[in-house]
Amino acid sequence: MELSADMQRVVSEQRLGFVATVTHDGRPSVSPKGTTSVWDERHLMFADIHSPGTVENLASNPNVEINVVDPIARKGYRFRGTATVYASGAEFDRGLARLRELGSTIAAERVRSIVVIEITDAAPLVSPAYDAGVSEDEVSERWLLHHTELRRGH
């Protein structure tokens, strides 16, 4: 499936994706990936910097779900697909180059692999706060204030 312009925007702006995989014994495993980014119009990617569990899970079951949500607007997307792990070669190098294009300062030697996900399904994630008919500006104002207060130590 092709990622819409808005899907690509949310991923590019947020960069933090929560990646769900399945362990070898069938248990769910969710891990945040701060390098979540758009590979192209049909794929997402993230760098394996310290993700041995995620990569191990993908080796036995390449199915993955990634949730990327703007915590202020309380909207985002759920992406499902199939992952391929590249530990070397042209695709690995392309992933490193993509990270540099996006402004990453992660040293190349810290990247163990590049995980590329072919997206087969995507759906919006929208907070129930919108069910009351409030605008995105109203929701954003509320959550921006909340996060600002948290940073101030209140």
C-alpha positions in Angstrom: 0.0 0.0 0.0 1.1 3.6 -0.6 1.6 5.8 2.4 -0.4 9.0 2.2 1.2 12.4 2.4 -0.2 12.8 5.9 1.1 9.4 7.0 4.6 10.4 5.8 4.3 13.8 7.5 3.4 12.3 10.9 6.2 9.7 10.8 8.7 12.4 9.7 7.6 14.8 12.4 7.4 12.4 15.3 10.3 9.9 14.6 9.2 7.8 17.6 7.4 4.6 16.6 6.3 1.9 19.0 7.1 -1.4 17.3 5.2 -4.5 18.2 6.6 -7.9 17.4 5.9 -11.4 18.7 8.4 -13.4 20.7 9.3 -17.0 19.8 6.8 -18.2 22.4 4.0 -16.1 21.1 4.1 -13.2 23.6 3.7 -9.6 22.4 6.7 -7.3 22.6 6.5 -3.5 22.1 9.7 -1.4 21.8 10.1 2.3 21.1 12.2 3.1 18.1 13.4 6.8 17.9 14.7 6.4 14.4 11.4 5.5 12.8 11.3 7.1 9.4 9.9 6.9 5.9 12.0 4.7 3.6 9.9 5.4 0.5 6.2 5.7 -0.3 5.5 2.0 0.6 8.0 1.3 3.4 9.0 2.6 6.8 12.4 1.9 8.5 14.2 2.1 11.8 17.8 1.6 12.9 18.7 -1.3 15.2 20.9 0.5 17.6 20.1 -1.6 20.7 17.2 -3.8 19.6 18.4 -7.4 19.9 15.0 -8.6 21.1 13.1 -7.0 18.3 15.5 -8.3 15.6 15.4 -11.8 17.2 11.6 -11.7 17.1 11.6 -10.6 13.5 13.8 -13.5 12.5 11.2 -15.9 13.5 8.1 -13.8 12.6 8.6 -10.8 10.3 5.1 -9.5 11.0 5.2 -6.1 12.7 3.0 -3.2 13.7 4.2 0.3 14.3 2.2 3.0 16.0 3.3 6.6 15.5 1.3 9.2 17.4 1.6 13.0 17.8 1.3 13.3 21.6 0.0 16.9 21.4 -2.6 16.5 18.7 -3.4 12.9 19.9 -3.6 11.6 16.4 -1.4 9.3 14.4 -1.4 6.0 12.5 -1.1 2.3 13.0 1.0 0.6 10.3 1.2 -3.1 9.7 3.6 -5.0 7.5 6.4 -7.3 7.0 10.0 -6.5 8.1 13.3 -7.3 6.5 16.5 -6.8 8.5 19.7 -5.7 6.7 22.9 -6.0 8.6 25.2 -5.1 5.7 25.1 -4.5 1.9 23.5 -1.9 -0.3 20.2 -1.7 1.6 22.1 -1.3 4.9 24.1 1.5 3.4 21.0 3.1 2.0 19.5 3.1 5.4 22.5 4.8 7.0 22.4 7.4 4.2 18.7 7.9 4.9 19.4 8.5 8.6 22.0 11.1 7.6 19.5 12.8 5.3 17.2 13.1 8.2 19.8 14.8 10.4 20.7 11.8 12.6 24.0 12.1 14.5 24.1 8.4 15.4 27.6 7.0 14.7 27.4 4.4 11.9 29.3 1.8 14.0 26.4 1.9 16.5 23.9 0.8 13.9 23.7 -3.0 14.0 21.1 -3.3 11.2 18.5 -1.4 9.3 14.9 -2.7 9.5 12.7 -2.0 6.5 9.0 -2.6 6.8 6.8 -3.1 3.7 3.5 -1.6 4.8 0.5 -3.7 3.9 -2.1 -1.9 6.0 -2.5 1.4 7.8 -5.2 3.0 9.8 -5.6 6.3 11.7 -5.3 6.4 15.4 -7.4 9.2 16.9 -8.0 10.0 20.6 -11.6 9.7 21.9 -11.1 13.3 23.0 -12.3 14.2 19.5 -15.6 12.3 20.1 -16.9 15.3 22.0 -16.6 17.5 18.9 -13.6 19.5 20.0 -11.2 20.8 17.4 -7.6 19.7 16.9 -6.5 23.2 18.1 -8.4 22.6 21.4 -7.0 19.2 21.9 -3.5 20.4 21.1 -3.7 23.3 23.4 -4.8 21.1 26.3 -2.0 18.6 25.7 0.7 21.2 25.0 -0.1 22.8 28.4 0.0 19.4 30.0 3.4 18.6 28.6 4.7 22.1 29.4 3.6 21.7 33.0 5.3 18.3 33.2 8.6 19.8 32.1 8.3 22.6 34.7 8.1 19.9 37.4 4.5 20.4 38.4 
